[in-house]
């Protein structure tokens, strides 16, 4: 799949995941990495090399034990398993670094397929 088509499919997956999360009773607010105001809350720096990484969706949870907790999510809009295993390993590394270096910005991590 060409890069632009892949990007559009990924953006559609993030929008669909946000819509699904917003429909639950456990998300107070959410945003995608294309949101003009909150997108910067989803982008972080790798500790070495000057590269950045980002998550697709983020937001704030509500209710009971999770009231006011922040989450970030990676969304995969695939028809089948494809190469999700490789992407999952990368996502785990991002979660670890985000929790270690930016504890206040993400309490929970989601992998949405």
FIPA-610235 format. One record per residue (C-alpha): residue number from 0; residue in one letter; x, z, y. Coordinates in steps of 0.001 Angstrom, whole numbers, padded with zeros to 6 digits. Each point is the difference from the previous one (the first is absolute). Layout:
site resi:NUM resn:A xx:X zz:Z yy:Y
...
This chain:
site resi:0 resn:X xx:000000 zz:000000 yy:000000
site resi:1 resn:X xx:001424 zz:-000925 yy:003427
site resi:2 resn:X xx:001044 zz:002899 yy:002243
site resi:3 resn:X xx:-002800 zz:-000377 yy:002552
site resi:4 resn:X xx:-002712 zz:-000166 yy:-002671
site resi:5 resn:X xx:001528 zz:003049 yy:-001675
site resi:6 resn:X xx:-000021 zz:001865 yy:003335
site resi:7 resn:X xx:-003668 zz:-000889 yy:000607
site resi:8 resn:X xx:-000942 zz:001141 yy:-003495
site resi:9 resn:X xx:001885 zz:003272 yy:000532
site resi:10 resn:X xx:-001679 zz:000579 yy:003372
site resi:11 resn:X xx:-003383 zz:-000641 yy:-001624
site resi:12 resn:X xx:000844 zz:002552 yy:-002696
site resi:13 resn:X xx:000928 zz:002600 yy:002631
site resi:14 resn:X xx:-003248 zz:-000620 yy:001917
site resi:15 resn:X xx:-002029 zz:000296 yy:-003209
site resi:16 resn:X xx:001787 zz:003231 yy:-000960
site resi:17 resn:X xx:-000640 zz:001430 yy:003482
site resi:18 resn:X xx:-003685 zz:-000930 yy:-000234
site resi:19 resn:X xx:-000229 zz:001680 yy:-003404
site resi:20 resn:X xx:001792 zz:003135 yy:001227
site resi:21 resn:X xx:-002212 zz:000185 yy:003100
site resi:22 resn:X xx:-003075 zz:-000149 yy:-002246
site resi:23 resn:X xx:001083 zz:003129 yy:-001862
site resi:24 resn:X xx:-000868 zz:003460 yy:001227
site resi:25 resn:X xx:003646 zz:001135 yy:-000110
site resi:26 resn:X xx:001520 zz:-002145 yy:002781
site resi:27 resn:X xx:-000553 zz:001008 yy:003620
site resi:28 resn:X xx:001832 zz:-003033 yy:001447
site resi:29 resn:X xx:002261 zz:-002775 yy:-001220
site resi:30 resn:X xx:002079 zz:-002854 yy:001350
site resi:31 resn:X xx:001954 zz:-002972 yy:-001322
site resi:32 resn:X xx:003503 zz:-001201 yy:000789
site resi:33 resn:X xx:-001611 zz:-002560 yy:002336
site resi:34 resn:X xx:-001742 zz:002617 yy:002166
site resi:35 resn:X xx:001211 zz:-000234 yy:003606
site resi:36 resn:X xx:000036 zz:003770 yy:000583
site resi:37 resn:X xx:000819 zz:001671 yy:-003313
site resi:38 resn:X xx:002143 zz:-002576 yy:-001853
site resi:39 resn:X xx:003186 zz:001747 yy:001113
site resi:40 resn:X xx:-001059 zz:003040 yy:-002064
site resi:41 resn:X xx:000483 zz:-002150 yy:-003106
site resi:42 resn:X xx:003531 zz:-001241 yy:000698
site resi:43 resn:X xx:003148 zz:001932 yy:-000864
site resi:44 resn:X xx:003772 zz:-000589 yy:-000072
site resi:45 resn:X xx:002077 zz:-000172 yy:-003168
site resi:46 resn:X xx:002735 zz:002629 yy:000219
site resi:47 resn:X xx:002758 zz:-002647 yy:-000175
site resi:48 resn:X xx:000286 zz:-003620 yy:001082
site resi:49 resn:X xx:-002319 zz:-000102 yy:003011
site resi:50 resn:X xx:-002909 zz:-001388 yy:-002021
site resi:51 resn:X xx:-003568 zz:001230 yy:000309
site resi:52 resn:X xx:-002813 zz:000329 yy:-002501
site resi:53 resn:X xx:-003708 zz:000485 yy:000465
site resi:54 resn:X xx:-003207 zz:000885 yy:-001771
site resi:55 resn:X xx:-003166 zz:-002122 yy:000189
site resi:56 resn:X xx:-002600 zz:002641 yy:000845
site resi:57 resn:X xx:000084 zz:003542 yy:001315
site resi:58 resn:X xx:-002358 zz:002584 yy:001322
site resi:59 resn:X xx:-001337 zz:003506 yy:-000039
site resi:60 resn:X xx:-001926 zz:001679 yy:-002784
site resi:61 resn:X xx:-002860 zz:002443 yy:000461
site resi:62 resn:X xx:-001746 zz:002718 yy:-001935
site resi:63 resn:X xx:000998 zz:003100 yy:-001914
site resi:64 resn:X xx:003692 zz:000319 yy:-000862
site resi:65 resn:X xx:000944 zz:-003354 yy:001540
site resi:66 resn:X xx:-001507 zz:000500 yy:003478
site resi:67 resn:X xx:002317 zz:-001557 yy:002587
site resi:68 resn:X xx:002585 zz:-001225 yy:-002523
site resi:69 resn:X xx:001555 zz:-003404 yy:000646
site resi:70 resn:X xx:000335 zz:-002688 yy:-002667
site resi:71 resn:X xx:001758 zz:-003332 yy:-000305
site resi:72 resn:X xx:-000835 zz:-002688 yy:-002539
site resi:73 resn:X xx:001471 zz:-003145 yy:-001473
site resi:74 resn:X xx:-002565 zz:-002685 yy:-000883
site resi:75 resn:X xx:000491 zz:-002773 yy:-002534
site resi:76 resn:X xx:-002546 zz:-002830 yy:-000015
site resi:77 resn:X xx:000902 zz:-001549 yy:-003355
site resi:78 resn:X xx:-002202 zz:-001646 yy:-002628
site resi:79 resn:X xx:002123 zz:001517 yy:-002796
site resi:80 resn:X xx:002969 zz:002335 yy:-000524
site resi:81 resn:X xx:002533 zz:-002658 yy:001150
site resi:82 resn:X xx:003157 zz:001727 yy:001267
site resi:83 resn:X xx:-001657 zz:003259 yy:001027
site resi:84 resn:X xx:002467 zz:002034 yy:-002075
site resi:85 resn:X xx:002883 zz:-001035 yy:002240
site resi:86 resn:X xx:-002067 zz:000613 yy:003137
site resi:87 resn:X xx:-001077 zz:003397 yy:-001334
site resi:88 resn:X xx:003618 zz:001127 yy:-000416
site resi:89 resn:X xx:000688 zz:-001060 yy:003594
site resi:90 resn:X xx:-003114 zz:001871 yy:001176
site resi:91 resn:X xx:001106 zz:003203 yy:-001731
site resi:92 resn:X xx:003332 zz:-000189 yy:001849
site resi:93 resn:X xx:-001866 zz:-000468 yy:003304
site resi:94 resn:X xx:-002226 zz:002991 yy:-000770
site resi:95 resn:X xx:002991 zz:002175 yy:-000803
site resi:96 resn:X xx:001807 zz:-000939 yy:003220
site resi:97 resn:X xx:-003108 zz:000395 yy:002134
site resi:98 resn:X xx:-000718 zz:003433 yy:-001427
site resi:99 resn:X xx:003626 zz:001050 yy:000392
site resi:100 resn:X xx:000591 zz:-001339 yy:003513
site resi:101 resn:X xx:-003475 zz:-000120 yy:001581
site resi:102 resn:X xx:-001886 zz:002833 yy:-001655
site resi:103 resn:X xx:-002476 zz:000400 yy:002865
site resi:104 resn:X xx:-001151 zz:-003639 yy:-000138
site resi:105 resn:X xx:-001092 zz:-000218 yy:-003638
site resi:106 resn:X xx:-001403 zz:002684 yy:-002270
site resi:107 resn:X xx:-001418 zz:-002345 yy:-002637
site resi:108 resn:X xx:000987 zz:-003392 yy:-001392
site resi:109 resn:X xx:-002352 zz:-002579 yy:-001569
site resi:110 resn:X xx:000636 zz:-003115 yy:-002066
site resi:111 resn:X xx:-003112 zz:-002204 yy:000268
site resi:112 resn:X xx:-000423 zz:-003105 yy:-002148
